[in-house]
Amino acid sequence: MSNVTGSFQLMKSLNRSLVLNKIRSAGAVSRAAIAKETKLTPPTVTNIVNELIESNLVRESEMGTSKGGRKPVLLTINDQEFFIIGLDVGARKIRGVLTDLNAKELVADHAALYQDISADQLTERMTQMIEDLIQSAGVERTQVVGVGVGMHGIVDHEQGVARFAPTYHLKEIPIKEQLETAVKLPVFVENDAKAMALGELWFGAGRGCDNLIAVNIGVGIGAGIIFNNRLYHGHNAVAGELGHTIIDINGSPCSCGSFGCLQTVAGGDSIAERAARELASGRESLLREKIAGKDEINGEIVYECALAGDQLCIDILQETGRYLGVGMTNVINLMNPAKLIIGGGVSKAGDFILGPLQDVVSQRALTDEVKQTNISTAELQEHATVIGAVTIVLADLFTPDLLNAK
């Protein structure tokens, strides 16, 4: 009997999400159209819609066009009544937003993070940012549907635990448990690149594409894989750790403990390290005028000098692009996505990196068709992961099946 009850409750929940997502994707739709397109019975749709209206998630709007008889009442998502918080926990800073149910940003915040931060200090930073966002927006806590966290490193999305955050050398951080206890809201935790992929799928360059890979290139390099419109995690949630694929067995040490990872030659820190080595060898560059010491070099300064025509900085960014091209060619040959989306801080270097990257793919990918794989930059740009964190909550509300692929 308990199994039957459980199955009934699951069906009711799935049907509820099915109706909600149909209203969300349509913008405005009638009860009759929902029943026709979802294959649910009209009484089932009516019951679910009544529940959604009672909970203020859905509202009735203007009348639709009549095809004979009374004009149908259209249903829309009540996007101004409820809100979502998204956090992007990166290798250098945490970024947060509070949005409506259409992922429209209402307030935003950010704070620096330091490499010697403890696990408790990290979750305390997240907690404080959540509280600050709620206060800044002037909304009631009961209006916040949930909190999504895009966390760098290896994440157990089912348990809400950061298994390994390599930049901070932290393991087994119970983010979901600690945040839910502190802020009294549902919390969903996902890897940052996977969150970025969801954000681009729903609101960015991936709209309308069921099979894509979004690559987040910052200090680290991660990928979110969407196949058949579902987020792929892998058996142990490690799928997409592109930055820790090894391209040189005799290469430099990586923060993960291995050697020669793609991250060591194409991540954000490798750009600064390469520039510092070239300056130390006596190479002339505009960088000398911009910095007081090698510790001040970062990817943004290298990019600025490249824009000013500095040959050293142009060479460094183009070499980074070629390394990334090797990594992307491996991904394309292995997974054959319809679209590859490049995001993260390093992607801001634009054609200095994307040109060489695409050149390598067009030369090295397996077939003529694969060489023409659609490669574009993230439409959400630097907001891709934090909006992706918001999308984690939206996906659980509207399309829970999207999050559960292994």
N, C-alpha and C positions, 0 to 999 in steps of 0.2 A: 504493500500500500504506500509506503514511503517513497518507493521508486516511482510509482505512478504520480504521486503528488509532486515530486521533484521534477519529473518530466513536464508536467502541466505548467509549473511555475517557470521552467526554462522556456517553454514554447511561448508563454505569455510575455516573457521578457524579450525574447527574440522578435516576436510580432510587434511589440511596442517600439523596439528600435527600428524595425522595418518601416513602420508607419512614420516615425519621427524623421528618418532619413529621407523618405519620399517627400515629406513636406519641406525639409531643408533643401534638398536638391532642386525641387520644382520652384521654390520661392513662394508660390501660392497655388493651392490645388484643392479640388473639391473632394468630399468623402467618396463620391462615386468613382472618381478617377483613381483614388488610392486603392479602392477595392479591385478595380479592373487591372491595374498595373502590378499589384502585389499578389493577386490571386487569393486574397483573404475575403471571407464572406462579408457582405455589407453590415450585418449585425456586429461582427467582430470589430470591424473598423469603427463603427459608431461607438461601441463600448470603450475602445482604446482612446479614441479622440476625446470622448467625454472626460476620461481620466486625465488626459494631457491638458485639456482646457481647465479642469478643476485645479491642477497643479501649477497653472500659469505658464507652462512650457509652450503651449500653443494658444493662439487666439484666432477668432473669426474676423475676417476682413471684408472687403467690398464684394459685391455679388459678381459672379462670373457670367460669361456669355451663355444665353439659353439656346438649347437645341430643340426647343419645344417644351412648353410647360414652364414651371417656375425657374427663375435663375438660381444656379447653385451658389451656396455660400462657400467662399474660399477660405482655406486655412493657411496660416503662416506661423513660423517660429517666432515666439515672443522674445526676440533677441535683446531687448532692453531691460528685461526683468531679472535676468540671471547673468552671472559673470564667471570668468575663468581666470586663474592665475597660472602663468607659465614661467619657469626658471630655466635658464641656460647656465649650467655650471661647467665652465671651461677650465683651461690650464692656467689662466692668469686672472680671470675675473668671473663674477657672477652677474648675470643680467636678468632682470625680471620685468614682466608686463602683467597688467590686468586688462582683460578684453571682454567684449560682449560675446554672444554665442555665434557671431559671424567672424570671430577672431579680429575684430577691429580694436586696435590699441586705444585704451582710455588713459592709462597712466603707465609710466615706465620708471625703472630705477636700475642702478648698477653699482657694484662695489669691487674693489681689488681683492684678490686672494693671494696668499703667499705660500711658497713651496713647503715651508715648515709647519703649516697649519695642521692641527690635530683633527681627528674625525668628529669629535664633539664640537670643536670650534667651527667646523665646516657646516654641520647641521644647524648650529646656533645662528650662523650667518644667513642660512636659508630661511630659518624661522623668522628672524628679524625682518628680512626683506618682504616676506609674505605679510606680516603685520603692517609694515610701512605702506605697502601697496593698498591694502584694504582701507587704511586710514586716509591715505592721499586721495583715493577715489571717492571716499565718503559713502560707501555702500555698507549694507548690513552683512554680517558674516553668513547669515542664512541665505543670502542671495548668491553666494559663491558656490558653484556646482562642485568644483574640485580644483586641485593643484596638480599641474604636470611638471615633471622635472626631467630635463635633458642633461644627463650626466656623462662626462667623458670617461672612457675606459670600459671595462667589462661590467655589464649590468645584468642582474637577474630580474627581468621585468615582472615576473610572476610574484616573486617575494618582495620586490622593491628594495633590493640590496645591491649596493655597489661592490661587486666582488673584488675589483682591483682598479684603483685609480693611480696609474703609473707616475704621473707628474708629481703627485703628493706622497707616493710610496705608501699608500693606505690600502687596507684590505677590509672586506666584510663590514661595510658601513650600512647599518640598518636605516636607510633614509626614510622609507615609507613609515615604519613603526615610530621612529622618533618624531617625524613631522606631524603625523596624525595625532600623536599624543599631545604635541605642543599646540597645534593650531585648530584641532577639532574639526578637520575637514578631510574628505577623501583625497588621497595622494596617489599618483601614478608615476612610476619612475621608469625611464627608458634611456638607453644609450643616446648620446647627443646626435650622432650621425643618423641613427634610425629615426629620431625625432625630426631631424631636418628633412629626411625623405618623406615623412608623413606631411609636414608642412608644405613642401613643394608639390606633393600629390594633390592636396586639397586646395591650396591657395596660390600656387606658384607655377613654375615651368613644367610641372608634371601633370597638370590638369588634363584629363581625358586620356592619359596613358596608363595602361594596366601593368606594364612591365618596364621598370626603370631602376637605375642605380644612382643614388645621390652620394657624392663624395665630399666630405667635409675636410678641407685642408687648412689646418692651422698649425699650432705647435705639434699636434699629432695629425694622423690621417686616418679617418674612419669612413665607412660606407654604410648606407642604409639601402637594403635590397627590397624592392617591391615586385613580386611576381604574382600574376593573376589577381591583381588588386589586393594582395595581402602582404603584410610585413613579415619577412623571413628572418628568424632568429638563429637557426641552427640548433643542433642537439644540446649544446651547453651554452647557448647565447653568445657565442664567439663569432658568428657569421658577420662579415663586414669589417673585420679588423685588418684592413688593407695596409695600414702603416706598419704592421708588424709581419708582413710577408717579406721574406729574405731575398734580396737581389744581389748580395755580395757576401759570400760565406766568410771572407776575410776582412769584412768592413768594420766600421767604427762601432763601439758599444752603444746600445740603445737603452732607454729608460726601462724597458721591459725586462732587461737582463740578457738579451740575446745580442747578436752582432750582425751588422750589415742590413738592418731593416730599411724598408723604403723611407720611413720617417727620418732616418739619419742623413739622407741625401736630398730629401724633397720637402721636409717639414719646415715650419717657420724658423725654428732655431738654426737649422742647417744653413739657411741663407745668411744669417748674421755671422755664423762661425766661418763660412767660406770667405765672406768679405773681410773679416778680421785677419785671416791667414794671408790673404792677398796684400792687404795693407802692410802687414808685418814683413812681407817679402820685398817691399819697396815699390809696389805698384801705385801709380798715381791715380787719384780719384777725387771727385768733389766731396767724398765722404770726409776727407781730412778737414774740410772747412766747417762741416756740420757737427762734428763730434769732438769731445774733449778726450775721450778714451774709448777703447774697443768695447767696453761694457755698455756704451750708449748706442751701439749699432743695433738696429732692428729692421725687420722687413719693410716697414713703412718708410724709413729713411732711405733704404736701398731703392725702393720704388720711386721716391721723389727724385733721387739723383739720376735714375734711369730716364725719367721723363725729361730731365734737363739735358739729356744727351751723354751722360757719363758712360763710357764704354765698359768699364769694369762692372758697374751695376747692371748694365744691359746683359753682359755676358753671364753674370751670375743668375739672373732671372731666367734667361734662355736655357741655361744648363739645368736649372730646376725644372723647367717645363719639359725638357727631354727625359729626365728621370721620371717625372710624372707620366709622360707618354708611355714609357716602358710599363709602369704599373697599370695604367689604364688599358693598354693593349692586352696585358695578362687577364684583366677583369673581363674585357670584352670577349676574348677568345674562350674564357671559361664559362661565362654566364650568358653571353649574347643578349644583352638588354636592348629594348627598342630605343631607349634614350639614356644618356649619361649626363647627369647634372653636376656641375662643379661649383662648390661653395666654400665658405670659410675665408679667413683673413688673407691667405696667400692668393686666393682667386682674384682679389682686388687688383693684382698686378696686370690683369687683363691680357692683352695680346702679347705682352712680353713673355708670358707663360703659356697662354692658351694656343698661340701660334705654333711654337715648337711641340707642344703636347699633341695637337692635331696632326702635325707633320709626321710624328713617329707612328701614331695610330694608322694614318693613311699609307705608311710604308710597310709596317710590320704586322698589321692585323691579318687574319688568316685568309679571307676571301675578299673579292671585290665588293660584295654587298656589306660585309662586316666592316670593311675599311671606311664605308660611308655612314657608320653609326652616328646618329644625331647627338652631338655634344654641345651643351649650352651651359651658361652660367646660371646660378641660382637667381630666380626672379625676386625672391625675398631678401637677397643679399645678406647683410650682417644680421638680419632679423630671422633668418631661416630656422635656426635651431630653437629660438625662444617661441616663435609662432608654432613651430613643430611641437614644442612642449604643451602648448595650448591644445593643439590638435590631438594629442594623446587622450586628453579628457573628452574632447568632442567625439573622437572615434569610439571611445567606450560608451558614450551616450547614444550615438547614432548608428554605428556599425561595429559592434564589439568583435565580430568575426575577423575584422581587418587586423587586429592586434595579436591573434592567437596562432598564427602559422609557426610551425617549428622550423 
